[in-house]
Amino acid sequence: MEKWITISGYEVYVIDGKVKRAVKIDGSGGRVTAYIYRKVGDAWRKEEEATPAAVRAGLKRGTIRIL
């Protein structure tokens, strides 16, 4: 099942219960595709997928970014 949902102000695309990508607003006000990144040590690693609950919790904790 595919659908768009909103998590913390981001529109995210969910396939089979996993967030695959998102849409965010760039500096000029345009909509751009964005991806999930998880903090690993001092670096940010791109995640191929994550559950909506994990994305929501990670955004609150600061361990997930949508870039």
N, C-alpha and C positions, 0 to 999 in steps of 0.2 A: 504494500500500500504506500502510495506517495502522497505527500501533502506538505503545505507550507504552514508553519506555526511561528508565533512570536515568543522569543525568550529574551528578557531583559532589554527590550527595544530593538533587537535584531530579528529580521525575518530569516528563519532557517528552513532548509529543505530536508525533510525527513523521508527516508526510504526504509521500509521494513523495521521501523522503530529506531533507526540510527540517523543522527544528523550528519549529512554529507557536506553541505556548504551553506553559506549565508549570503545575504545581501546587506550592504551597509552604504552609508552616504559618504561620498568623498568630499574633499575640501571645496570643490566647486558646486556642491549640491547634487551631483549626479549619483545614480545608483550603480554600485560596482559589486562584482562577485568577491566574496571573502571566504577564508577558510579557517578552520579551528587550529589553534596552536596551544600546546600544553607545555608548561614550564618544567624543564628537566635540569636540575642543578641551576646553573647561571644562564642556560640557553633556552630557546623556545623551539620545540619540535612540532612539525606539522602532523596533525592527526588525520587519518583517512576517514574515521567515523567515531562517534561517541553517542551515548544515549542523551536524550534531552535533559534528563535529570542530572547527569554528570556535567553537561555544559552549563546548566543553570547554577549548580553548586560551585563549579570551577570559576565561573565569572564572578560570583559573590566573594570567593576566597582569594581571587587574583591569580589562580593557577592555570586558568584558561583565558585566552584572548581570541578575539575574532579579528583577523587582519586580512 
